[in-house]
Structures are given as structure tokens and as C-alpha cells.
């Protein structure tokens, strides 16, 4: 769990994001097999538990959603700004490959 830094200081936001990414990475490192992706966990604010696979899919889609918002707002500031489309497409394809085609479920 990472608290919202409630700050507009880039270093504090980056530190919170890094801490969250490290927690996710540590979760994967602790898994002994793909079968453990079916293990259910419940977040403190959640009404029901979800599988680790579901949680990872949700986090991935959530990150992409906010990334698209950032790109949209950045383009609104400067129409000549080039979005990092190669990185964006890679992220979308990776999530698609592992979620919608049944590899993680």
C-alpha cells in the first residue's frame, strides 16, 4: 500500500510510484508458480477479494488510462508535441497479450 503523496512535487510523486511498482514486483517475485495467480487477496477498501491476476490486469489498465490522460493533456498544451507512441503501443500490446488472450486469468 502506498499513500497518495498529496503533493505536486515531482520527486515525491515519483517516489510513491516507484514504491508501488516495487510492491508489485515483490508480489510477483514471491509467487512460486503461475497457479498462485489465482490466489485471492482483498484490498482494505474493497468489498470482495480478487485474484492476483485480476488485480494485475486492473492495475495495468488503470496505468494506461492515466497515461492516456497525461498524453491528452500534454497534447492540449502543445499540438506539436509528439506522444511516445512506440512505448504506448508496446504497453497496450503487452497488456492485450497477457489479459485478453487468456494467458493470465
Backbone as JSON Lines, residues from 0, in Angstrom:
{"i":0,"aa":"X","n":[0.84,-1.18,0.0],"ca":[0.0,0.0,0.0],"c":[0.89,1.24,0.0]}
{"i":1,"aa":"X","n":[0.54,2.2,-0.82],"ca":[1.26,3.46,-0.9],"c":[0.25,4.58,-0.71]}
{"i":2,"aa":"X","n":[0.55,5.47,0.2],"ca":[-0.33,6.62,0.4],"c":[-0.13,7.63,-0.71]}
{"i":3,"aa":"X","n":[-1.21,8.32,-1.07],"ca":[-1.14,9.42,-2.02],"c":[-0.24,10.48,-1.42]}
{"i":4,"aa":"X","n":[0.81,10.9,-2.14],"ca":[1.71,11.9,-1.57],"c":[1.05,13.26,-1.37]}
{"i":5,"aa":"X","n":[-0.13,13.47,-1.96],"ca":[-0.85,14.75,-1.81],"c":[0.07,15.93,-2.06]}
{"i":6,"aa":"X","n":[0.85,15.82,-3.1],"ca":[1.86,16.81,-3.39],"c":[1.96,17.0,-4.89]}
{"i":7,"aa":"X","n":[2.43,18.18,-5.28],"ca":[2.72,18.39,-6.69],"c":[4.23,18.44,-6.92]}
{"i":8,"aa":"X","n":[4.99,17.92,-5.95],"ca":[6.44,17.85,-6.07],"c":[6.79,16.56,-6.82]}
{"i":9,"aa":"X","n":[7.42,16.72,-7.97],"ca":[7.71,15.59,-8.84],"c":[8.45,14.47,-8.11]}
{"i":10,"aa":"X","n":[9.45,14.8,-7.31],"ca":[10.22,13.76,-6.62],"c":[9.35,12.92,-5.68]}
{"i":11,"aa":"X","n":[8.38,13.56,-5.02],"ca":[7.5,12.83,-4.11],"c":[6.54,11.92,-4.88]}
{"i":12,"aa":"X","n":[6.03,12.4,-6.0],"ca":[5.14,11.59,-6.83],"c":[5.91,10.41,-7.41]}
{"i":13,"aa":"X","n":[7.11,10.68,-7.91],"ca":[7.94,9.61,-8.48],"c":[8.29,8.57,-7.42]}
{"i":14,"aa":"X","n":[8.58,9.01,-6.2],"ca":[8.92,8.07,-5.12],"c":[7.73,7.18,-4.79]}
{"i":15,"aa":"X","n":[6.53,7.75,-4.76],"ca":[5.32,6.96,-4.49],"c":[5.07,5.94,-5.6]}
{"i":16,"aa":"X","n":[5.24,6.36,-6.86],"ca":[5.04,5.45,-7.98],"c":[6.09,4.32,-7.96]}
{"i":17,"aa":"X","n":[7.32,4.66,-7.64],"ca":[8.38,3.66,-7.57],"c":[8.09,2.66,-6.45]}
{"i":18,"aa":"X","n":[7.63,3.15,-5.31],"ca":[7.29,2.26,-4.2],"c":[6.17,1.3,-4.6]}
{"i":19,"aa":"X","n":[5.17,1.79,-5.3],"ca":[4.07,0.94,-5.75],"c":[4.57,-0.11,-6.73]}
{"i":20,"aa":"X","n":[5.39,0.3,-7.69],"ca":[5.93,-0.65,-8.66],"c":[6.78,-1.72,-7.97]}
{"i":21,"aa":"X","n":[7.55,-1.31,-6.97],"ca":[8.36,-2.28,-6.23],"c":[7.48,-3.28,-5.48]}
{"i":22,"aa":"X","n":[6.35,-2.81,-4.93],"ca":[5.44,-3.73,-4.24],"c":[4.88,-4.77,-5.21]}
{"i":23,"aa":"X","n":[4.52,-4.33,-6.4],"ca":[4.0,-5.26,-7.41],"c":[5.09,-6.24,-7.82]}
{"i":24,"aa":"X","n":[6.29,-5.75,-8.06],"ca":[7.41,-6.61,-8.44],"c":[7.68,-7.64,-7.33]}
{"i":25,"aa":"X","n":[7.66,-7.2,-6.07],"ca":[7.9,-8.12,-4.96],"c":[6.81,-9.19,-4.87]}
{"i":26,"aa":"X","n":[5.57,-8.8,-5.17],"ca":[4.47,-9.75,-5.17],"c":[4.75,-10.86,-6.18]}
{"i":27,"aa":"X","n":[5.18,-10.49,-7.39],"ca":[5.49,-11.48,-8.41],"c":[6.69,-12.34,-8.01]}
{"i":28,"aa":"X","n":[7.69,-11.72,-7.41],"ca":[8.87,-12.48,-7.0],"c":[8.53,-13.55,-5.97]}
{"i":29,"aa":"X","n":[7.48,-13.3,-5.16],"ca":[7.08,-14.24,-4.13],"c":[6.26,-15.42,-4.67]}
{"i":30,"aa":"X","n":[5.72,-15.28,-5.87],"ca":[4.91,-16.36,-6.44],"c":[5.8,-17.54,-6.81]}
{"i":31,"aa":"X","n":[5.36,-18.72,-6.44],"ca":[6.14,-19.92,-6.74],"c":[5.73,-20.57,-8.05]}
{"i":32,"aa":"X","n":[4.5,-20.24,-8.53],"ca":[4.03,-20.8,-9.8],"c":[2.93,-19.9,-10.36]}
{"i":33,"aa":"X","n":[2.62,-20.12,-11.64],"ca":[1.52,-19.37,-12.26],"c":[0.2,-19.67,-11.58]}
{"i":34,"aa":"X","n":[0.06,-20.86,-11.02],"ca":[-1.17,-21.26,-10.34],"c":[-1.49,-20.3,-9.19]}
{"i":35,"aa":"X","n":[-0.47,-19.73,-8.58],"ca":[-0.68,-18.81,-7.47],"c":[-1.32,-17.49,-7.92]}
{"i":36,"aa":"X","n":[-1.35,-17.23,-9.24],"ca":[-2.04,-16.04,-9.73],"c":[-3.54,-16.09,-9.45]}
{"i":37,"aa":"X","n":[-4.04,-17.31,-9.17],"ca":[-5.46,-17.46,-8.84],"c":[-5.75,-17.15,-7.38]}
{"i":38,"aa":"X","n":[-4.69,-16.98,-6.58],"ca":[-4.85,-16.66,-5.16],"c":[-5.6,-15.35,-5.02]}
{"i":39,"aa":"X","n":[-6.57,-15.33,-4.12],"ca":[-7.36,-14.11,-3.94],"c":[-6.84,-13.29,-2.76]}
{"i":40,"aa":"X","n":[-6.88,-11.99,-2.97],"ca":[-6.49,-11.02,-1.94],"c":[-7.58,-9.95,-1.9]}
{"i":41,"aa":"X","n":[-7.73,-9.32,-0.76],"ca":[-8.71,-8.25,-0.64],"c":[-8.01,-6.98,-0.17]}
{"i":42,"aa":"X","n":[-8.16,-5.93,-0.96],"ca":[-7.62,-4.63,-0.57],"c":[-8.47,-4.08,0.58]}
{"i":43,"aa":"X","n":[-7.89,-3.27,1.45],"ca":[-8.64,-2.75,2.6],"c":[-9.94,-2.04,2.21]}
{"i":44,"aa":"X","n":[-9.94,-1.35,1.07],"ca":[-11.14,-0.59,0.67],"c":[-12.08,-1.4,-0.23]}
{"i":45,"aa":"X","n":[-11.74,-2.65,-0.49],"ca":[-12.53,-3.47,-1.4],"c":[-13.58,-4.27,-0.65]}
{"i":46,"aa":"X","n":[-14.72,-4.46,-1.29],"ca":[-15.79,-5.24,-0.68],"c":[-15.57,-6.74,-0.8]}
{"i":47,"aa":"X","n":[-14.88,-7.15,-1.88],"ca":[-14.67,-8.58,-2.08],"c":[-13.24,-8.83,-2.56]}
{"i":48,"aa":"X","n":[-12.76,-10.05,-2.36],"ca":[-11.41,-10.37,-2.82],"c":[-11.37,-10.59,-4.33]}
{"i":49,"aa":"X","n":[-10.18,-10.42,-4.9],"ca":[-9.95,-10.66,-6.32],"c":[-8.67,-11.47,-6.47]}
{"i":50,"aa":"X","n":[-8.57,-12.21,-7.56],"ca":[-7.35,-12.97,-7.82],"c":[-6.2,-12.0,-8.09]}
{"i":51,"aa":"X","n":[-4.99,-12.46,-7.85],"ca":[-3.82,-11.64,-8.13],"c":[-3.79,-11.28,-9.62]}
{"i":52,"aa":"X","n":[-4.16,-12.25,-10.48],"ca":[-4.2,-11.98,-11.92],"c":[-5.16,-10.84,-12.23]}
{"i":53,"aa":"X","n":[-6.34,-10.86,-11.61],"ca":[-7.32,-9.78,-11.83],"c":[-6.75,-8.44,-11.37]}
{"i":54,"aa":"X","n":[-6.11,-8.44,-10.23],"ca":[-5.55,-7.21,-9.68],"c":[-4.48,-6.64,-10.61]}
{"i":55,"aa":"X","n":[-3.61,-7.5,-11.12],"ca":[-2.55,-7.05,-12.03],"c":[-3.15,-6.47,-13.31]}
{"i":56,"aa":"X","n":[-4.18,-7.14,-13.86],"ca":[-4.85,-6.62,-15.04],"c":[-5.46,-5.25,-14.75]}
{"i":57,"aa":"X","n":[-6.09,-5.13,-13.62],"ca":[-6.72,-3.86,-13.25],"c":[-5.68,-2.75,-13.12]}
{"i":58,"aa":"X","n":[-4.59,-3.02,-12.44],"ca":[-3.53,-2.03,-12.26],"c":[-2.96,-1.61,-13.62]}
{"i":59,"aa":"X","n":[-2.72,-2.59,-14.49],"ca":[-2.17,-2.29,-15.82],"c":[-3.1,-1.4,-16.61]}
{"i":60,"aa":"X","n":[-4.37,-1.74,-16.63],"ca":[-5.34,-0.94,-17.36],"c":[-5.48,0.45,-16.73]}
{"i":61,"aa":"X","n":[-5.41,0.51,-15.42],"ca":[-5.5,1.79,-14.72],"c":[-4.33,2.7,-15.09]}
{"i":62,"aa":"X","n":[-3.11,2.13,-15.11],"ca":[-1.93,2.91,-15.52],"c":[-2.09,3.43,-16.94]}
{"i":63,"aa":"X","n":[-2.55,2.57,-17.85],"ca":[-2.74,3.01,-19.23],"c":[-3.78,4.11,-19.34]}
{"i":64,"aa":"X","n":[-4.83,4.0,-18.57],"ca":[-5.88,5.02,-18.56],"c":[-5.29,6.38,-18.17]}
{"i":65,"aa":"X","n":[-4.53,6.4,-17.09],"ca":[-3.95,7.67,-16.65],"c":[-2.85,8.15,-17.6]}
{"i":66,"aa":"X","n":[-2.11,7.22,-18.19],"ca":[-1.11,7.63,-19.17],"c":[-1.78,8.3,-20.36]}
{"i":67,"aa":"X","n":[-2.91,7.76,-20.79],"ca":[-3.63,8.39,-21.91],"c":[-4.14,9.77,-21.53]}
{"i":68,"aa":"X","n":[-4.55,9.94,-20.28],"ca":[-4.96,11.28,-19.83],"c":[-3.79,12.25,-19.88]}
{"i":69,"aa":"X","n":[-2.64,11.81,-19.44],"ca":[-1.45,12.67,-19.46],"c":[-1.1,13.05,-20.89]}
{"i":70,"aa":"X","n":[-1.13,12.08,-21.79],"ca":[-0.82,12.36,-23.2],"c":[-1.83,13.35,-23.77]}
{"i":71,"aa":"X","n":[-3.1,13.14,-23.47],"ca":[-4.15,14.03,-23.96],"c":[-3.92,15.47,-23.47]}
{"i":72,"aa":"X","n":[-3.65,15.61,-22.18],"ca":[-3.44,16.95,-21.62],"c":[-2.16,17.59,-22.16]}
{"i":73,"aa":"X","n":[-1.13,16.79,-22.33],"ca":[0.14,17.31,-22.87],"c":[-0.06,17.8,-24.3]}
{"i":74,"aa":"X","n":[-0.8,17.04,-25.09],"ca":[-1.08,17.45,-26.47],"c":[-1.95,18.7,-26.5]}
{"i":75,"aa":"X","n":[-2.83,18.87,-25.52],"ca":[-3.66,20.07,-25.45],"c":[-2.81,21.31,-25.2]}
{"i":76,"aa":"X","n":[-1.71,21.14,-24.49],"ca":[-0.8,22.25,-24.23],"c":[0.04,22.61,-25.44]}
{"i":77,"aa":"X","n":[0.4,21.61,-26.22],"ca":[1.28,21.83,-27.37],"c":[0.92,20.81,-28.45]}
{"i":78,"aa":"X","n":[0.18,21.25,-29.46],"ca":[-0.28,20.35,-30.52],"c":[0.88,19.74,-31.32]}
{"i":79,"aa":"X","n":[2.07,20.31,-31.24],"ca":[3.22,19.79,-31.96],"c":[4.01,18.76,-31.15]}
{"i":80,"aa":"X","n":[3.62,18.58,-29.9],"ca":[4.31,17.6,-29.06],"c":[4.02,16.2,-29.58]}
{"i":81,"aa":"X","n":[5.07,15.4,-29.72],"ca":[4.9,14.04,-30.21],"c":[4.76,13.07,-29.04]}
{"i":82,"aa":"X","n":[3.66,12.37,-29.03],"ca":[3.42,11.38,-27.98],"c":[4.39,10.21,-28.16]}
{"i":83,"aa":"X","n":[4.78,9.57,-27.07],"ca":[5.69,8.41,-27.18],"c":[4.92,7.18,-27.65]}
{"i":84,"aa":"X","n":[4.47,7.23,-28.91],"ca":[3.57,6.19,-29.4],"c":[4.19,4.8,-29.43]}
{"i":85,"aa":"X","n":[5.47,4.67,-29.67],"ca":[6.08,3.34,-29.68],"c":[5.99,2.71,-28.3]}
{"i":86,"aa":"X","n":[6.27,3.5,-27.27],"ca":[6.17,2.99,-25.89],"c":[4.72,2.68,-25.57]}
{"i":87,"aa":"X","n":[3.83,3.57,-25.98],"ca":[2.39,3.4,-25.74],"c":[1.9,2.11,-26.4]}
{"i":88,"aa":"X","n":[2.21,1.92,-27.66],"ca":[1.76,0.72,-28.37],"c":[2.34,-0.54,-27.74]}
{"i":89,"aa":"X","n":[3.57,-0.49,-27.32],"ca":[4.19,-1.64,-26.68],"c":[3.44,-2.0,-25.39]}
{"i":90,"aa":"X","n":[3.1,-0.99,-24.6],"ca":[2.37,-1.23,-23.35],"c":[0.99,-1.82,-23.63]}
{"i":91,"aa":"X","n":[0.28,-1.24,-24.58],"ca":[-1.06,-1.73,-24.93],"c":[-0.98,-3.18,-25.42]}
{"i":92,"aa":"X","n":[-0.03,-3.47,-26.3],"ca":[0.1,-4.82,-26.84],"c":[0.47,-5.83,-25.76]}
{"i":93,"aa":"X","n":[1.34,-5.44,-24.86],"ca":[1.74,-6.34,-23.78],"c":[0.55,-6.69,-22.91]}
{"i":94,"aa":"X","n":[-0.21,-5.69,-22.53],"ca":[-1.38,-5.95,-21.69],"c":[-2.39,-6.8,-22.44]}
{"i":95,"aa":"X","n":[-2.6,-6.49,-23.7],"ca":[-3.53,-7.27,-24.52],"c":[-3.1,-8.73,-24.6]}
{"i":96,"aa":"X","n":[-1.82,-8.95,-24.86],"ca":[-1.3,-10.31,-24.99],"c":[-1.53,-11.13,-23.73]}
{"i":97,"aa":"X","n":[-1.37,-10.51,-22.58],"ca":[-1.45,-11.26,-21.33],"c":[-2.81,-11.23,-20.66]}
{"i":98,"aa":"X","n":[-3.73,-10.43,-21.13],"ca":[-5.03,-10.4,-20.48],"c":[-6.13,-10.94,-21.35]}
{"i":99,"aa":"X","n":[-6.28,-10.41,-22.51],"ca":[-7.45,-10.74,-23.33],"c":[-7.3,-12.05,-24.09]}
{"i":100,"aa":"X","n":[-6.11,-12.61,-24.13],"ca":[-5.92,-13.88,-24.85],"c":[-5.81,-15.05,-23.88]}
{"i":101,"aa":"X","n":[-6.13,-14.8,-22.64],"ca":[-6.23,-15.9,-21.69],"c":[-4.93,-16.39,-21.09]}
{"i":102,"aa":"X","n":[-3.84,-15.69,-21.29],"ca":[-2.58,-16.17,-20.7],"c":[-2.58,-16.02,-19.19]}
{"i":103,"aa":"X","n":[-3.22,-14.96,-18.69],"ca":[-3.33,-14.76,-17.26],"c":[-4.82,-14.71,-16.96]}
{"i":104,"aa":"X","n":[-5.28,-15.5,-16.07],"ca":[-6.69,-15.43,-15.88],"c":[-7.2,-16.02,-14.66]}
